[in-house]
Amino acid sequence: MKRTKEARGGIDQLPPAPVVILVRPQLAENVGSAARAMLNFGLTDLRLVAPDFGWPNAKAVAAASGAAEILNRMTILPTTQDAIADLHHLYATSARGRELQKETVDPVTMATAARQQLSEGRKVGMLFGPERTGLDNEDLILADRLVKIAVNPLFPSLNLAQAVLLCGYEWHRQSAPSPASGLTEAPATKGEVADLLAHLLAELDAVGFFRAADRRISLSRTIKAMVERMALTSPEVQLLRGIVKELRRGPLQRPATAEKTAELPER
């Protein structure tokens, strides 16, 4: 029986899997090859952030070699924050240490954790950077863990599609996760955390906390990294936003009668 185009790869029958996010990809062919690798290993949700080429793109479709449906369903977004807003967990690939205080794991550990997180109804993403430079610190700060692929240290450069393939392979080969315990609450989405940070930084700007532009850049980056490490839940994010809002209002004024009573001399 001839396979239909719609059925190729069983894309509509595949179970939930991590989202693949390519940040500022430079070559359309690499996106097509990444899409092919994704379908090989059961990954179907591809998101591009500010690609350096136009879309639709014939070179990408040709490189996908039969996995064009991944490209047809792909979304293109202007910023990394937009691409990850609905995710609860984010893993970012990085070949170099960037002095960030984040746990670094291998693709096997990432895949095992991602399967468990997805089994608990959470959304997971894998973040890949531009071919020439990789992810910058502003993108890496958004991740919960960094993923480092073991390669020859004297030649660590990987093609973008190769990195997607290696992570996808480890995802595919992991066994089913253990049943969800239900004892832990899901973390807030990346969008909720971004809104909290925007709220907090705006209020800090309003009171002149940063004092200088260069100080704002370094301190805001530190604040973002600190908040991301907290793995806050949605209720905790809302609580913190409420606290920031009340602090902005300033201290409550005591009723005049209470002030007068407090000033009465002792007899």
Secondary structure by P-SEA (a helix, b strand, c coil): cccccccccccccccbbbbbbbcccccaaaaaaaaaaaaaccccbbbbcccccccccaaaaaaacccccccccbbbbcccccccccccbbbbbbcccccccbbbbcaaaaaaaaaaaaaabbbbbbbbccccccccaaaaaaccbbbbcccccccccccaaaaaaaaaaaaaaccccccccccccccccaaaaaaaaaaaaaaaaaacccccaaaaaaaaaaaaaaaaaccccaaaaaaaaaaaaaaaaccccccaaaaaaaacccc
